[in-house]
Each structure stands twice: as structure tokens, then as C-alpha cells.
Amino acid sequence: MSETRLTATVTGQVQAVGFRYWVRRRAEKLGVTGTAVNEPDGSVTVIAEGDRDAAGQLLDALRSGNTPGQVRNVEAEFSEGRGGYSSFREG
């Protein structure tokens, strides 16, 4: 099975509101690995690797409007998985 990498930049009020923890919990339930990292500009970068459907479900969750804080925009792209993650962590 070929793994997919989702790279998403989430903007809005997504720092200091439990957003990364929420992303980690969703990722763990979906069985994807990766990381969610606060960026200096106030955005959060999410990298998730795993099954294409699971990564797509995580992207749907990021865009759902049911996240902590307020997501203004999610820019995302899918690429071939690279490996290197053994779990999902908040960075």
C-alpha cells in the first residue's frame, strides 16, 4: 500500500486554543502519523502520512468548522509519503 502525505497550512485563530492537540487526537483515530507545528506567523502546519482516505478525512476535519479556535483558511496538497514518522506529535 502506497502512503500519502498531506501537507496543510491552517490560518486563523489556531494557536493557544488546543488546536494542535485536537489535530493529534483526530490523526491518531484515523491511524495517520505526522506532526502539527505552530509557525511564527500564527498559522499551524500539519503534515500527516498514511492511507489516502484517512489523510483526506483529516483534511475534511480541518475544514469542518468544528475545530478549536477559528480556522480561516486551509491550504493543502497531497504528495507521495516519505516516511519518517512513527506516531503523530505536536511540534
N, C-alpha and C positions, 0 to 999 in steps of 0.2 A: 504494500500500500504506500503510495506516494503522499508525503506530508506537505501541507500548505502552510505558508507564513502569511499572517495578516499583520500589516503594519498600519496603525491608525493614530492620527493626531487628533486629540479631543480638546476643543476650546470651549470657553465659558467659565463659569464658576465651578471648577473641578478640583481645586486644591484646598486642603484643610476642611473637607466636608465628608471624609470617609470614602471618597470615590475609588481610590486605588484598592482599598480593602474590598469594596463591593465588586470591582472587576476581578480580583483574585478569586473570590468566592464563586463567581459565575464561571470563570475559567476552569476551576477545579471540578465543578459539577459537570462541565462539558468534556472534561478529560484533555484539555489543551495545556501546553506548557508555555512559558514565556515570562514576560515582565511588564509592569506598569510603572512608569517613571515620571516624576514631576520635572517639568522643564522650567528654565529661568523666566520664560515669557508668560508663565501661568497656565500653559497647556499641560496635558498629560500624553505621553507617548505610550501606546500599548502595542506590544509585539506578542503574538500568540501563534504557536505552531501546533499542528495536529491535523486531524481529519478535516477536509474542506467544509463539510456540512457543519461541524462543530465550530469552526472558525467563523463561518457565516452566521451562525446563531449568536456568537459573541458579538459580532458586528451589529446584528439586529438589536441586541440588548443595549449596546452603547447608544444606538439611535432611538431607543424606545420612548424616551421621555420619563422613564421610571428609574432614573439613577439618582444617587445623592447629588446635591448641588444643582446646577443648571447647565446642561450641555447646550451650547450654541451651535456647534458645528462638529462634524466628524469627517475628516478626510482620510480615506482608506485605500489601500491597494493590497492585492494578493500576489504572492510570488511563490517560487518553489521553496519548501522548507530547507533550512540549513542545519538544523540540529543544534546541539549545544545547551539545551535546557532540559533539566531533569524534573523540574516542577514549575509552578507558576509563583513568582515572587514579586513583592513590591520593592522597587528600587529606589 
